[in-house]
Amino acid sequence: MRHSVLFLICIVLQPAHAGERPNFILFIADDVSWNDWGCYGNPAARTPNIDALAADGMRCSNFYLTASSCSPSRCSIITGRYPHNNGEACELHRPLPSHLTKFPQRLKEAGYFTALAGKDHMPQRSPHEDDVWSLKKGGTVPGNSGGEGHWLDVVRARPKDQPFFFWFASLDAHRDWDADRQWDAERYGPKHRPENVVVPPFLLDDSVTRQDLASYYNEITRFDYYVGQVIEELRRQEVLDDTVILILADNGRCFPRAKTRLHDPGMKSPLVIHWPNGLASNNVNCTQLISAIDLCPTILSLAEVAVPGSVQGISLGPVLTRNLEGGELARRYAFSEHNWHDYQAHGRAVRTADGFLYVRNARPEMGWLGPADSISSPSHVSLREKLKENAESLTAEQRDTFVEPRPSEELYFTPDDPHQIRNLIQDVRHASTLEELRGTMNRWQDETGDSVPEDLSPDYFDRLGGYLDSATGQRIQGERVLGTPPGADRRADWIDAAGPR
């Protein structure tokens, strides 16, 4: 299998038409879980434009992020590297080292017009943003603070004599919700009704949670509307067929047991790919295991730009142009990590192509409550109040948000346990799988330079206050104390080895 993977990586990718390079648009939704789009089976969240692109393209059903946290996830995508190999950028709000390359810079050097419009959230020490982006614009405009306000402007004003790469990142659907008060029914249709939403099994099915989800769906529909506006403009300019469209999210929904978690509600993302002149076929459900770090080498390879040696992902070119399925695997493993995001943490996960998830937790004494904006949400407060009132009335899925201490190891088989509740660590029937994945994790951490510093960044919010005893966690007074990032002692930001793939 290793030889076949190497063979796929070494394939020389050719554009659809000789002498032409495709354009690219990367749409990134903010805090949206994989199953909250219509084309991924949600019957209530309206995403007609994304659904149409999936029907005429490819829907990836096993795409995983490397971090369920905004800036570490985005930095990982744009460098093609695991979070701890991005230095201190593995933690929320901390910058990329100056020596690492954001891949749009390579595209720009190769003649592409590159633009970022909307949310950035990828700071870099000694930045040379002019080297990366031909144009940068924010996303907030009167009547819409969702981050999509300048997408159409960029597409219309682009130089027509250059191929283009656009990084279009919304603020939808990041809390606090603002689409409700900015709603334009003529554009977006009616607001979502609480009685129609799909309540995940780890949340309470009550009126408070349903309204919270309805507001969240409104943000998703607004994001979808602006994706559709860009698609129509590309069609008007007659460049849609030559443009690779990729639509994904940076991490899971900002609700309990999702954002910042290593389990699927936090780490699994939708990924829709549309490219009429390049995909082997349309209306495809791609079941290949895909990591977010694979997007960087995929785009560079399709643009006929050399992939830097620092990139740890693999190109999906063969998956797109040959629609690989069956026994031919692009990758066997996908790795993810959870580092500081409001609270101290060090979690690692590996997923297999056949559906196993292994989780390793270096701080099991600390609960995985979620980020501060989730803890203060109506859905979390409702769940916590029910826990205080009668813990026995909650299901195992609902109680999992509050488990403390947590297991130091977890093993799940997702096809039989889609919500990843039944920990198989003690199940002798899976002893060989557990041994394999422990070894795989050991090898990955060793080869990529991961480590567990004693002085990890501490909590920024009061853990007890955010857990049970108050409606919101209280921010700890004083300046935020920064700890040693994972891998710093091994200079992991200078290590390019990818580990098992």
C-alpha positions, -999 to 999 in steps of 0.1 A, spaced: 0 0 0 29 24 8 42 20 -28 8 28 -43 5 59 -21 39 71 -33 29 64 -69 -1 86 -65 19 114 -50 44 112 -79 18 115 -107 24 146 -128 -9 164 -129 -20 180 -162 -45 208 -164 -77 202 -183 -65 221 -214 -29 222 -225 -13 255 -218 -40 266 -193 -40 266 -156 -72 265 -136 -84 293 -113 -92 285 -76 -116 298 -50 -115 285 -15 -147 293 5 -143 288 42 -173 289 65 -167 298 102 -177 272 129 -199 249 108 -201 212 113 -200 187 85 -236 176 86 -252 211 86 -255 215 49 -284 201 28 -261 180 6 -248 163 37 -282 152 48 -295 181 68 -332 185 58 -337 219 75 -305 240 69 -310 257 35 -279 256 13 -293 255 -23 -262 269 -39 -237 246 -22 -261 217 -29 -262 225 -66 -224 226 -67 -222 192 -50 -247 177 -74 -225 189 -103 -193 181 -86 -179 161 -56 -190 158 -20 -163 145 3 -176 125 32 -144 118 50 -126 151 52 -110 160 85 -94 191 98 -61 191 118 -75 214 145 -111 223 156 -100 259 164 -101 289 141 -66 302 136 -47 269 141 -70 253 115 -66 281 90 -28 283 95 -26 246 89 -46 248 57 -25 277 43 9 261 51 -1 224 45 15 216 79 2 201 112 -5 227 139 24 218 161 47 220 130 35 256 127 52 266 160 32 288 184 4 291 157 -9 257 170 -26 278 197 -55 302 191 -45 338 181 -7 330 181 13 338 149 30 317 123 68 317 123 83 340 97 102 313 79 70 293 69 53 300 36 17 306 30 10 287 -3 -8 316 -21 26 333 -21 39 305 -44 8 310 -67 15 347 -68 51 342 -77 39 319 -105 17 346 -121 -16 342 -102 -37 371 -90 -42 362 -53 -68 378 -30 -82 374 5 -116 388 13 -133 383 46 -118 367 78 -80 364 79 -71 352 114 -36 339 102 -11 363 118 26 358 110 57 372 127 75 396 104 47 393 78 52 401 42 15 400 32 22 419 0 42 388 -11 12 366 -4 -18 386 -16 -22 408 -46 -53 422 -27 -67 420 8 -102 432 18 -123 428 49 -158 414 48 -180 437 68 -203 461 49 -234 480 59 -262 455 66 -239 424 66 -211 417 91 -209 381 79 -176 385 61 -189 381 26 -194 417 17 -165 421 -7 -164 387 -24 -183 399 -55 -162 431 -57 -130 410 -59 -144 387 -86 -156 416 -107 -125 437 -104 -99 409 -110 -73 413 -138 -87 394 -167 -53 384 -181 -42 364 -150 -54 331 -135 -67 338 -100 -67 323 -65 -93 337 -40 -94 329 -3 -130 338 6 -136 334 43 -168 343 61 -175 352 97 -208 332 94 -215 312 114 -194 324 143 -211 335 175 -226 359 184 -253 355 157 -260 387 138 -278 373 107 -311 374 126 -310 412 130 -295 418 95 -319 394 77 -329 402 42 -358 379 33 -357 390 -4 -322 376 -6 -321 348 19 -357 336 20 -376 331 53 -358 326 85 -354 291 98 -381 280 121 -370 264 155 -395 235 151 -378 224 119 -341 222 130 -322 190 136 -311 187 172 -279 167 176 -282 139 202 -257 156 225 -279 187 230 -312 191 248 -342 192 226 -358 222 241 -371 256 228 -339 274 239 -317 251 219 -340 249 189 -339 287 186 -301 287 190 -299 262 161 -323 282 140 -302 313 144 -271 293 135 -288 279 104 -296 315 93 -259 322 92 -253 292 71 -279 302 46 -264 337 44 -230 322 37 -246 300 10 -263 330 -6 -230 347 -12 -214 316 -25 -242 316 -51 -236 352 -60 -199 345 -68 -208 314 -88 -233 334 -109 -206 361 -116 -181 334 -126 -207 320 -150 -214 355 -164 -176 359 -170 -175 324 -186 -148 311 -163 -168 289 -140 -159 257 -159 -121 264 -155 -123 273 -118 -117 248 -90 -142 256 -62 -136 242 -28 -161 248 0 -153 238 36 -154 250 73 -125 258 97 -140 238 126 -173 224 139 -203 243 151 -200 264 183 -222 242 204 -214 217 232 -193 187 221 -184 202 188 -159 232 184 -124 223 198 -133 186 202 -114 159 185 -146 139 178 -164 142 145 -188 171 154 -157 193 159 -131 179 135 -150 166 106 -158 192 79 -179 193 48 -158 196 16 -176 203 -17 -154 204 -49 -167 218 -82 -146 218 -114 -164 210 -146 -133 209 -168 -113 187 -144 -133 163 -123 -136 128 -136 -173 128 -130 -200 147 -113 -225 140 -84 -198 120 -67 -197 110 -30 -160 107 -24 -153 84 5 -115 88 5 -99 98 38 -87 134 33 -68 158 56 -70 196 55 -32 197 49 -39 180 16 -55 211 1 -23 231 -2 -4 205 -23 -35 198 -43 -39 234 -54 -2 240 -61 0 208 -81 -31 216 -102 -16 250 -108 17 234 -120 36 251 -91 63 232 -72 51 220 -38 76 231 -11 94 205 9 78 219 41 43 207 30 32 176 49 0 169 30 -4 149 -3 -21 160 -35 -56 150 -42 -51 153 -79 -57 116 -86 -88 116 -64 -103 145 -84 -92 136 -119 -95 98 -116 -122 96 -89 -102 69 -69 -124 46 -50 -124 10 -39 -91 -5 -28 -70 24 -41 -63 48 -11 -49 83 -12 -41 80 25 -46 55 53 -45 79 83 -56 115 91 -42 132 123 -57 160 143 -48 178 175 -63 200 202 -41 226 218 -49 258 238 -82 275 230 -93 294 260 -84 264 282 -52 243 286 -53 212 265 -31 186 247 -51 161 227 -42 140 196 -63 119 173 -57 96 144 -85 83 120 -82 54 97 -96 49 63 -119 21 76 -135 42 103 -116 39 135 -108 69 157 -81 68 184 -77 97 208 -48 104 232 -52 130 259 -22 142 278 -44 163 302 -71 138 311 -78 155 345 -92 185 326 -126 184 310 -132 192 274 -159 218 279 -156 236 246 -145 272 240 -157 301 260 -182 313 234 -198 278 234 -198 276 272 -217 309 274 -242 299 247 -279 293 254 -276 256 244 -248 250 268 -265 268 297 -297 248 291 -277 216 291 -258 225 322 -290 235 341 -305 201 332 -274 184 345 -276 203 378 -313 195 381 -312 158 373 -280 143 358 -297 110 353 -322 125 329 -293 132 304 -282 107 278 -246 95 275 -241 118 246 -254 148 266 -233 140 297 -201 137 277 -197 175 276 -192 174 313 -170 143 318 -141 151 341 -116 136 343 -116 122 308 -101 90 296 -64 92 286 -72 71 256 -103 65 235 -111 42 207 -142 43 185 -155 25 154 -175 52 138 -196 31 113 -212 14 143 -210 44 167 -215 76 147 -216 98 178 -184 82 192 -198 74 227 -188 37 232 -151 37 241 -136 4 229 -103 8 247 -111 -22 270 -127 -43 243 -104 -73 236 -120 -77 201 -102 -45 191 -69 -51 209 -49 -55 177 -64 -23 162 -56 -4 195 -20 -17 194 -16 -6 157 -30 29 164 -10 34 195 21 26 174 10 48 146 4 77 170 38 72 186 55 72 152 36 103 141 44 123 172 81 112 171 86 119 134 68 152 133 85 165 166 54 166 188 59 169 226 40 177 258 57 206 276 51 209 313 43 246 310 15 244 284 -5 276 282 -29 277 312 -66 284 313 -77 319 303 -112 315 317 -122 301 351 -128 264 346 -151 259 375 -172 290 367 -176 279 331 -184 243 340 -213 241 365 -215 269 390 -224 300 368 -241 309 336 -208 320 320 -171 312 327 -153 342 341 -122 355 323 -92 353 346 -80 387 354 -46 400 341 -27 394 310 -29 361 292 0 339 303 16 321 273 32 287 278 55 266 257 38 254 225 39 216 218 70 207 198 89 238 207 116 219 225 122 198 194 120 228 170 90 212 153 84 242 131 116 233 113 106 196 109 91 187 75 86 150 80 49 140 76 48 108 96 25 80 86 1 87 58 
